[in-house]
């Protein structure tokens, strides 16, 4: 009789209870959610860092173009009218290959959120509209070149200045 009882107790102690299994599953689920959130956050920061580098490259390319072309930014040809936003691909003929190697594209490119360029005051100023990501989607912002001769750069009015720090 003793052997049967010991054998029954031994087999009952070999498994896990339902509560123990549920606790382990909930801990694993919690860890997965924390890791997933961290990855999304890191991906957003990486995209915004890339946008900051792209903007810096564009600024330098536009300054090179300006120094080579009578102190004016691109304002004609495939960039047809002032105060209107155009895709940066329209600047290709102006900046590539003399100022920059290629026109950068937004790293995530949600539909309709590629970088845009606008010029004003006969090519004396410009602005670039970009899309910054965050945890709940994103927001548009603008980098504006300084105005010249007291003229304020009001291109992309209503958009906040890009904070790429």
Secondary structure, DSSP 8 states (H G I E B T S, - for coil): -HHHHHHHHHHHTSS--HHHHHHHHHHHHHHHHHHHHHHHHHHHHHHHHHHHHHHHHHHHHHHHHHHHTTT----STTS-STT--EEGGGGHHHHBTTTBSS----SS--TT-S-EEEEEGGGTEEEEEEEEEETTEEEEEEEE---STT----TTTTSEE----
